[in-house]
């Protein structure tokens, strides 16, 4: 698939994009992302990965017509439909999925991990399908294009839900050289190098380098290209987070002299690709706490960070023209 626009070499116009990433299934945060198109008057919306949620919360219907659920270690007891609706909204805000079931269904699910996985994938796919519908509805007639890729936390089977033919505004862009406007292209890679968490789309560093280089080989003008790579470049300050002891289960922060040790958790392959090919713009995420901008050679690299669990959308507005980043502004709201 390719997204093509007629090229006009005589007149260069500014393209305004809004980039966000790592919303992890949060309903409120995604709606803010789609609404940001009109709010910020942009041409492009770009979502950089880790779009699906992480947990399934069973909501158990008891014999007396009441409900109970365990959310973030606390047992919630509900007696009215209004309370049930409020709980489901909280679960959606956190990026989790919920399913109402009776006691027998809950016990059956507990006893069969495959049924848990199947239900989780079903609910995750349904949310992404709804998100495609929402983007198509809200962006219809605006001219705003929405490009979305998965990240390392997104299961491949779940991600297939965003690949839909015939859409007018929403485009799944991973593995594509997307022509985002008359003068600029974008490549997108959502895989990550290994992490302590054993997420669905982690691959060895050598394989990640191969995928990135194969994508870059398809780009005609790298100076007019956006590298939408989920993992930030190693030791770039966009990847700084607590260093973890992988030998512990779960992994624990390394503490020396009473202080948590911080380290870069990005990818050397991503850094090498940027250093060698010098794209116009690098868009990254993965490390939620490392919001920032850094220059690697001529390339402007950005990580807007993430606060999805609070329903807060972190993003970055970027103005580009003729292969140059004219300005950028971090946003939070």
One Martini backbone bead per residue (centre of mass of N, CA, C, O) as a GRO file, in nm:
protein
  333
    1UNK     BB    1   0.098   0.034   0.019
    2UNK     BB    2   0.013   0.376  -0.081
    3UNK     BB    3   0.052   0.740  -0.020
    4UNK     BB    4  -0.047   0.966  -0.267
    5UNK     BB    5   0.086   1.271  -0.405
    6UNK     BB    6   0.107   1.544  -0.575
    7UNK     BB    7   0.386   1.703  -0.695
    8UNK     BB    8   0.515   2.037  -0.593
    9UNK     BB    9   0.802   2.231  -0.679
   10UNK     BB   10   0.722   2.542  -0.665
   11UNK     BB   11   0.546   2.507  -0.392
   12UNK     BB   12   0.593   2.555  -0.048
   13UNK     BB   13   0.444   2.399   0.228
   14UNK     BB   14   0.315   2.374   0.534
   15UNK     BB   15   0.336   2.109   0.764
   16UNK     BB   16   0.109   1.988   1.017
   17UNK     BB   17   0.183   1.799   1.312
   18UNK     BB   18   0.061   1.528   1.529
   19UNK     BB   19   0.223   1.363   1.807
   20UNK     BB   20   0.166   1.034   1.945
   21UNK     BB   21   0.199   0.789   2.225
   22UNK     BB   22   0.133   0.545   2.438
   23UNK     BB   23  -0.199   0.470   2.517
   24UNK     BB   24  -0.289   0.181   2.602
   25UNK     BB   25  -0.624   0.188   2.543
   26UNK     BB   26  -0.715   0.478   2.598
   27UNK     BB   27  -1.003   0.632   2.539
   28UNK     BB   28  -0.960   0.934   2.611
   29UNK     BB   29  -0.686   0.970   2.467
   30UNK     BB   30  -0.780   0.903   2.181
   31UNK     BB   31  -0.996   1.125   2.154
   32UNK     BB   32  -0.794   1.353   2.184
   33UNK     BB   33  -0.628   1.283   1.937
   34UNK     BB   34  -0.849   1.322   1.723
   35UNK     BB   35  -0.928   1.619   1.819
   36UNK     BB   36  -0.645   1.753   1.759
   37UNK     BB   37  -0.674   1.815   1.462
   38UNK     BB   38  -0.872   2.062   1.492
   39UNK     BB   39  -0.752   2.214   1.735
   40UNK     BB   40  -0.448   2.245   1.581
   41UNK     BB   41  -0.456   2.257   1.274
   42UNK     BB   42  -0.390   1.989   1.109
   43UNK     BB   43  -0.280   1.743   0.865
   44UNK     BB   44  -0.145   1.542   1.084
   45UNK     BB   45  -0.178   1.222   1.234
   46UNK     BB   46   0.044   1.052   1.476
   47UNK     BB   47   0.087   0.711   1.580
   48UNK     BB   48   0.364   0.535   1.766
   49UNK     BB   49   0.238   0.317   1.961
   50UNK     BB   50   0.098   0.138   2.190
   51UNK     BB   51  -0.250   0.093   2.162
   52UNK     BB   52  -0.297  -0.134   2.350
   53UNK     BB   53  -0.383  -0.306   2.611
   54UNK     BB   54  -0.311  -0.512   2.926
   55UNK     BB   55  -0.606  -0.563   3.060
   56UNK     BB   56  -0.848  -0.784   3.218
   57UNK     BB   57  -1.172  -0.712   3.365
   58UNK     BB   58  -1.373  -0.874   3.566
   59UNK     BB   59  -1.735  -0.863   3.589
   60UNK     BB   60  -1.931  -0.978   3.855
   61UNK     BB   61  -2.236  -1.137   3.869
   62UNK     BB   62  -2.450  -1.160   4.116
   63UNK     BB   63  -2.731  -1.306   4.257
   64UNK     BB   64  -2.843  -1.002   4.354
   65UNK     BB   65  -2.742  -0.803   4.101
   66UNK     BB   66  -2.468  -0.750   4.164
   67UNK     BB   67  -2.125  -0.626   4.164
   68UNK     BB   68  -1.775  -0.723   4.091
   69UNK     BB   69  -1.433  -0.586   4.116
   70UNK     BB   70  -1.079  -0.583   4.037
   71UNK     BB   71  -0.899  -0.269   4.087
   72UNK     BB   72  -0.596  -0.204   4.172
   73UNK     BB   73  -0.644  -0.404   4.440
   74UNK     BB   74  -0.957  -0.333   4.441
   75UNK     BB   75  -1.273  -0.396   4.562
   76UNK     BB   76  -1.563  -0.359   4.372
   77UNK     BB   77  -1.896  -0.251   4.464
   78UNK     BB   78  -2.212  -0.298   4.288
   79UNK     BB   79  -2.576  -0.187   4.254
   80UNK     BB   80  -2.573  -0.021   3.981
   81UNK     BB   81  -2.569   0.085   3.656
   82UNK     BB   82  -2.416   0.348   3.709
   83UNK     BB   83  -2.174   0.215   3.851
   84UNK     BB   84  -2.097   0.033   3.615
   85UNK     BB   85  -2.041   0.257   3.412
   86UNK     BB   86  -1.820   0.401   3.576
   87UNK     BB   87  -1.625   0.164   3.583
   88UNK     BB   88  -1.591   0.126   3.276
   89UNK     BB   89  -1.468   0.408   3.236
   90UNK     BB   90  -1.218   0.363   3.415
   91UNK     BB   91  -1.108   0.124   3.259
   92UNK     BB   92  -1.080   0.278   2.987
   93UNK     BB   93  -0.885   0.498   3.087
   94UNK     BB   94  -0.655   0.279   3.163
   95UNK     BB   95  -0.677   0.059   2.908
   96UNK     BB   96  -0.878  -0.146   2.974
   97UNK     BB   97  -1.079  -0.441   3.000
   98UNK     BB   98  -1.428  -0.553   2.999
   99UNK     BB   99  -1.636  -0.823   3.157
  100UNK     BB  100  -1.942  -0.959   3.194
  101UNK     BB  101  -2.002  -1.214   3.454
  102UNK     BB  102  -2.051  -1.497   3.598
  103UNK     BB  103  -1.930  -1.722   3.817
  104UNK     BB  104  -1.899  -1.959   3.619
  105UNK     BB  105  -1.745  -1.804   3.398
  106UNK     BB  106  -1.508  -1.719   3.575
  107UNK     BB  107  -1.408  -2.005   3.651
  108UNK     BB  108  -1.363  -2.099   3.360
  109UNK     BB  109  -1.153  -1.883   3.292
  110UNK     BB  110  -0.944  -1.942   3.518
  111UNK     BB  111  -0.895  -2.250   3.397
  112UNK     BB  112  -0.835  -2.095   3.099
  113UNK     BB  113  -0.591  -1.924   2.940
  114UNK     BB  114  -0.697  -1.928   2.646
  115UNK     BB  115  -0.967  -1.783   2.703
  116UNK     BB  116  -0.837  -1.528   2.800
  117UNK     BB  117  -0.686  -1.456   2.540
  118UNK     BB  118  -0.930  -1.455   2.350
  119UNK     BB  119  -1.086  -1.229   2.497
  120UNK     BB  120  -0.873  -1.015   2.489
  121UNK     BB  121  -0.848  -1.000   2.178
  122UNK     BB  122  -1.142  -0.933   2.122
  123UNK     BB  123  -1.150  -0.662   2.281
  124UNK     BB  124  -0.908  -0.524   2.146
  125UNK     BB  125  -1.015  -0.531   1.857
  126UNK     BB  126  -1.278  -0.376   1.907
  127UNK     BB  127  -1.148  -0.111   1.992
  128UNK     BB  128  -0.991  -0.061   1.728
  129UNK     BB  129  -1.235  -0.062   1.544
  130UNK     BB  130  -1.369   0.182   1.681
  131UNK     BB  131  -1.133   0.379   1.623
  132UNK     BB  132  -1.159   0.379   1.321
  133UNK     BB  133  -1.447   0.482   1.313
  134UNK     BB  134  -1.396   0.749   1.463
  135UNK     BB  135  -1.195   0.870   1.262
  136UNK     BB  136  -1.381   0.865   1.015
  137UNK     BB  137  -1.599   1.047   1.141
  138UNK     BB  138  -1.429   1.302   1.250
  139UNK     BB  139  -1.244   1.339   0.964
  140UNK     BB  140  -1.456   1.391   0.774
  141UNK     BB  141  -1.374   1.649   0.543
  142UNK     BB  142  -1.086   1.772   0.662
  143UNK     BB  143  -0.802   1.633   0.541
  144UNK     BB  144  -0.715   1.453   0.767
  145UNK     BB  145  -0.445   1.242   0.846
  146UNK     BB  146  -0.423   0.906   0.995
  147UNK     BB  147  -0.137   0.758   1.144
  148UNK     BB  148  -0.085   0.405   1.238
  149UNK     BB  149   0.096   0.222   1.486
  150UNK     BB  150   0.261  -0.012   1.641
  151UNK     BB  151   0.409  -0.193   1.909
  152UNK     BB  152   0.554  -0.408   2.134
  153UNK     BB  153   0.265  -0.445   2.298
  154UNK     BB  154   0.140  -0.546   2.025
  155UNK     BB  155  -0.046  -0.776   1.901
  156UNK     BB  156  -0.068  -0.895   1.586
  157UNK     BB  157  -0.370  -0.985   1.590
  158UNK     BB  158  -0.477  -0.713   1.693
  159UNK     BB  159  -0.351  -0.520   1.474
  160UNK     BB  160  -0.528  -0.617   1.229
  161UNK     BB  161  -0.775  -0.417   1.294
  162UNK     BB  162  -0.636  -0.152   1.140
  163UNK     BB  163  -0.657  -0.310   0.868
  164UNK     BB  164  -0.829  -0.115   0.625
  165UNK     BB  165  -1.012  -0.086   0.357
  166UNK     BB  166  -1.131   0.232   0.230
  167UNK     BB  167  -1.014   0.452   0.378
  168UNK     BB  168  -0.990   0.821   0.430
  169UNK     BB  169  -0.815   0.880   0.725
  170UNK     BB  170  -0.724   0.589   0.813
  171UNK     BB  171  -0.378   0.456   0.860
  172UNK     BB  172  -0.190   0.179   0.830
  173UNK     BB  173   0.185   0.218   0.829
  174UNK     BB  174   0.330  -0.030   0.874
  175UNK     BB  175   0.575  -0.107   0.629
  176UNK     BB  176   0.552   0.178   0.499
  177UNK     BB  177   0.573   0.423   0.240
  178UNK     BB  178   0.455   0.727   0.327
  179UNK     BB  179   0.277   0.985   0.170
  180UNK     BB  180   0.203   1.270   0.356
  181UNK     BB  181   0.291   1.458   0.118
  182UNK     BB  182   0.439   1.612  -0.146
  183UNK     BB  183   0.751   1.604   0.015
  184UNK     BB  184   0.682   1.360   0.227
  185UNK     BB  185   0.790   1.086   0.414
  186UNK     BB  186   0.719   0.758   0.587
  187UNK     BB  187   0.844   0.546   0.835
  188UNK     BB  188   0.740   0.234   1.015
  189UNK     BB  189   0.844   0.099   1.345
  190UNK     BB  190   0.729  -0.116   1.628
  191UNK     BB  191   0.958  -0.257   1.713
  192UNK     BB  192   1.175  -0.409   1.960
  193UNK     BB  193   1.397  -0.450   2.167
  194UNK     BB  194   1.479  -0.598   2.437
  195UNK     BB  195   1.303  -0.667   2.740
  196UNK     BB  196   1.191  -0.753   3.067
  197UNK     BB  197   0.868  -0.815   2.961
  198UNK     BB  198   0.798  -0.989   2.716
  199UNK     BB  199   0.684  -0.877   2.457
  200UNK     BB  200   0.531  -0.941   2.150
  201UNK     BB  201   0.754  -0.723   1.978
  202UNK     BB  202   1.030  -0.860   2.024
  203UNK     BB  203   1.371  -0.826   1.905
  204UNK     BB  204   1.659  -0.852   1.790
  205UNK     BB  205   1.879  -0.614   1.709
  206UNK     BB  206   1.951  -0.728   1.427
  207UNK     BB  207   1.658  -0.739   1.321
  208UNK     BB  208   1.587  -0.444   1.356
  209UNK     BB  209   1.803  -0.337   1.163
  210UNK     BB  210   1.697  -0.484   0.911
  211UNK     BB  211   1.417  -0.355   0.897
  212UNK     BB  212   1.506  -0.061   0.880
  213UNK     BB  213   1.692  -0.084   0.627
  214UNK     BB  214   1.470  -0.191   0.435
  215UNK     BB  215   1.301   0.064   0.453
  216UNK     BB  216   1.513   0.278   0.366
  217UNK     BB  217   1.566   0.154   0.075
  218UNK     BB  218   1.267   0.278  -0.019
  219UNK     BB  219   1.389   0.563   0.002
  220UNK     BB  220   1.466   0.834  -0.192
  221UNK     BB  221   1.442   1.084   0.037
  222UNK     BB  222   1.577   1.117   0.347
  223UNK     BB  223   1.558   1.436   0.398
  224UNK     BB  224   1.217   1.384   0.353
  225UNK     BB  225   1.204   1.198   0.616
  226UNK     BB  226   1.021   1.001   0.845
  227UNK     BB  227   1.110   0.839   1.153
  228UNK     BB  228   0.883   0.597   1.282
  229UNK     BB  229   1.027   0.493   1.582
  230UNK     BB  230   0.944   0.361   1.872
  231UNK     BB  231   1.232   0.350   1.941
  232UNK     BB  232   1.479   0.505   2.077
  233UNK     BB  233   1.776   0.625   2.086
  234UNK     BB  234   2.057   0.558   2.223
  235UNK     BB  235   2.161   0.782   2.444
  236UNK     BB  236   1.947   1.060   2.394
  237UNK     BB  237   1.730   1.116   2.648
  238UNK     BB  238   1.469   0.952   2.522
  239UNK     BB  239   1.570   0.671   2.713
  240UNK     BB  240   1.538   0.750   3.012
  241UNK     BB  241   1.565   0.512   3.286
  242UNK     BB  242   1.539   0.278   3.497
  243UNK     BB  243   1.744   0.047   3.598
  244UNK     BB  244   1.725  -0.309   3.552
  245UNK     BB  245   1.681  -0.623   3.709
  246UNK     BB  246   1.644  -0.916   3.521
  247UNK     BB  247   1.670  -1.143   3.757
  248UNK     BB  248   1.406  -1.044   3.846
  249UNK     BB  249   1.058  -1.133   3.973
  250UNK     BB  250   1.018  -0.871   3.900
  251UNK     BB  251   1.175  -0.624   3.787
  252UNK     BB  252   1.428  -0.411   3.935
  253UNK     BB  253   1.561  -0.146   4.049
  254UNK     BB  254   1.865   0.002   4.059
  255UNK     BB  255   2.052   0.048   4.366
  256UNK     BB  256   2.277   0.322   4.463
  257UNK     BB  257   2.314   0.480   4.747
  258UNK     BB  258   1.982   0.518   4.742
  259UNK     BB  259   1.984   0.531   4.422
  260UNK     BB  260   1.850   0.540   4.122
  261UNK     BB  261   1.945   0.404   3.828
  262UNK     BB  262   2.017   0.553   3.524
  263UNK     BB  263   1.927   0.471   3.174
  264UNK     BB  264   1.957   0.357   2.856
  265UNK     BB  265   1.676   0.189   2.647
  266UNK     BB  266   1.750   0.191   2.368
  267UNK     BB  267   1.863   0.184   2.024
  268UNK     BB  268   2.138   0.132   1.827
  269UNK     BB  269   1.997   0.101   1.549
  270UNK     BB  270   1.847   0.368   1.551
  271UNK     BB  271   2.090   0.551   1.583
  272UNK     BB  272   2.246   0.460   1.332
  273UNK     BB  273   2.029   0.533   1.121
  274UNK     BB  274   2.031   0.837   1.186
  275UNK     BB  275   2.333   0.901   1.152
  276UNK     BB  276   2.352   0.805   0.851
  277UNK     BB  277   2.065   0.924   0.710
  278UNK     BB  278   1.937   1.189   0.807
  279UNK     BB  279   1.662   1.267   0.881
  280UNK     BB  280   1.439   1.509   0.947
  281UNK     BB  281   1.262   1.302   1.142
  282UNK     BB  282   1.210   1.174   1.479
  283UNK     BB  283   0.976   0.930   1.605
  284UNK     BB  284   0.906   0.858   1.955
  285UNK     BB  285   0.896   0.628   2.246
  286UNK     BB  286   0.837   0.380   2.512
  287UNK     BB  287   0.953   0.615   2.705
  288UNK     BB  288   0.749   0.790   2.906
  289UNK     BB  289   0.967   0.976   3.092
  290UNK     BB  290   1.122   1.099   2.802
  291UNK     BB  291   1.070   1.386   2.739
  292UNK     BB  292   1.178   1.528   2.416
  293UNK     BB  293   1.458   1.696   2.246
  294UNK     BB  294   1.693   1.599   1.981
  295UNK     BB  295   2.004   1.619   1.819
  296UNK     BB  296   2.114   1.418   1.530
  297UNK     BB  297   2.262   1.613   1.382
  298UNK     BB  298   2.001   1.705   1.161
  299UNK     BB  299   1.813   1.550   1.350
  300UNK     BB  300   1.492   1.555   1.477
  301UNK     BB  301   1.413   1.428   1.803
  302UNK     BB  302   1.107   1.275   1.945
  303UNK     BB  303   0.950   1.259   2.283
  304UNK     BB  304   0.636   1.308   2.442
  305UNK     BB  305   0.534   1.092   2.603
  306UNK     BB  306   0.334   0.947   2.891
  307UNK     BB  307  -0.026   0.970   3.052
  308UNK     BB  308  -0.270   0.767   3.003
  309UNK     BB  309  -0.378   0.679   3.300
  310UNK     BB  310  -0.495   0.997   3.330
  311UNK     BB  311  -0.601   1.103   3.042
  312UNK     BB  312  -0.335   1.217   2.922
  313UNK     BB  313  -0.215   1.411   2.646
  314UNK     BB  314   0.077   1.365   2.487
  315UNK     BB  315   0.258   1.590   2.261
  316UNK     BB  316   0.350   1.706   1.915
  317UNK     BB  317   0.417   1.992   1.738
  318UNK     BB  318   0.491   2.006   1.378
  319UNK     BB  319   0.680   2.198   1.145
  320UNK     BB  320   0.703   2.141   0.788
  321UNK     BB  321   0.956   2.221   0.519
  322UNK     BB  322   1.151   2.111   0.285
  323UNK     BB  323   1.312   1.917   0.502
  324UNK     BB  324   1.215   2.096   0.759
  325UNK     BB  325   1.221   2.198   1.094
  326UNK     BB  326   1.071   2.487   1.207
  327UNK     BB  327   0.887   2.361   1.449
  328UNK     BB  328   0.807   2.301   1.805
  329UNK     BB  329   0.549   2.156   2.044
  330UNK     BB  330   0.465   2.074   2.345
  331UNK     BB  331   0.194   1.877   2.487
  332UNK     BB  332  -0.086   1.902   2.740
  333UNK     BB  333  -0.441   1.751   2.795
   0.00000   0.00000   0.00000
